[in-house]
C-alpha cells in the first residue's frame, strides 16, 4: 500500500491542465460495446479505475488498442460470454463501480448480460434499483447466479416503454439510455439525470446513429434503431479536478491558472466556491485564481449561516462536498455542509479535527465548519485516504498545513486523479510517493 509524504506550507504558482473526465470515460467505454465497429476515445485519463475497466472490456473479448496513455481504440466485434461465468469476471468487475454499465449495452446487442456486485468508494449505500427496474421495464429479467454475479436476459429483445425513474441516477440513466438506443420502439425516461457527462454520452450515441430527443433535460425520448456504428469521441475536462484545483489554490494561498477548464460545463461549481470567498477570473476557457491571504464566507440575505448541500445536477455535485468542506476550514466564517446523498462521506472529518480544524459533525449527513481564517494553520499528521474525493481533500489539507503529513492508502487517490504528485510538484508542491 503506497503513501504520500507531504511537506506543508508550500505555495503553488503557474498553470495546470485538468485530466479528461473520469465519470464520462466510464460511460463512453461501456457505450463502445453497443457496436462492432471501432470507437476511438481521446483525452482519456490514465487512472486506475479507467485502466481496470479497459482490462475488463478486453477480457470480455473486445479488441482494446491503447494508442497512448490518453487515447484508446475499442472494437467490440466479438464478446466471450464464457468469461462472464468464470470466477475472474466477478472478481475483476467488483473492483470498480462503473462495471455495472456493461449490462445495458450487452442486453441491447446480444439479449443477455452479466452484472457483478460493483465496487467503488465506501461512502454509504449505493443501490442498483434504478438500473434493474429500468432494464426490467424494457423487458429484461434478472437471475442471481453465483459469486455475486447476476445474469440478465432478454430473449425476445428489449422494447421501448415509458418510465419514471425513482431517482435521477447518472449511471442508471446511462445504462437505460444505452439499452434503449437499440430497443424496439420508443422509450421515454422522465426524471433522467442530465449531468454534462450524460449529455456527452447522448451526443456520442446520436453520432453513432441513435435517435435521442431532450438531451440536456430530465425528459429523454429514445427511438430505438437496429444498429449503431463507430465514432471518435473526445472527453470533457474533469469538473471534479477543476473544483479540486480551485480549492487547492485558495487553501494554499496560491496564484494558479487552470487551463482548458471547460467552464461551460461546470454549472454552479464556481459559484459555490465564490460563496466561501474564493475569487477567480475567466480568461477564455481558463480559470485564473489570484493569491488570497484570506477568504470570507458569505451569509444568507437574512444573516443566516451559509449552507452548502449536494443535489442531482444542476445542483452541486456530491463529489466536491469533501473539497468544499476542507477549504471552509480556513475561511473566515461558518459553513454548514449538508451531504444529502451518501451517509458515510463525511466520516473523514475526524482526521481534519486531528489537524486542528474546528468542525462539529452533527450527524452522518451534516458538518458545521467554523473557519480559522488562516490565523491558525492546520497541523501535519498521519492519516489514511478512505475514498477518492476525501483522499484529495486530505491532500489539500496537508499541503496547507504546518509540517509534514503522511497519507496512506493513496491507491484510492490514484483511482480518480492521474499522477497527481507529478503534476503538482512542478508548480510548487512537495509531495513524495513512498
Secondary structure, 3 states (H helix, E strand, C coil): CCEEEEECCCCCEEEEECCECHHHHHHHHHHHHHCCCEEEEECCCCCHHHHHHHHHHHHCCCEEEEEECCEEEEECCCCCCCHHHCHHHHHHHCCCHHHHHHHHHHHHHHCEEEEECCCCCCCCCCCCHHHHHHHHHCCCEEEECCCCEEEEECCCCCECCEEECCCCCHHHHHHHHHHHCCCECEEEEECCCCCHHHHHHHHHHHHCCCEEECCCCCEEEEECCCCCCCEEEECCECHHHHHHHHHHHHHCCCEEEEECCCHHHCCCHHHHHHHCCCCCEEECCEEEECCCCCCECCCCCCCCCEEEECCCCCCCCHHHHHHHHHHHCCCECEEEEECCCCCCCCCCHHHHHHCCCEEEEEECCEEEEECCCCCCCCECCEEECCCHHHHHHHHHHHHHCECEEEEECCHHHHCCCCCHHHHHHHHCCCEEEC
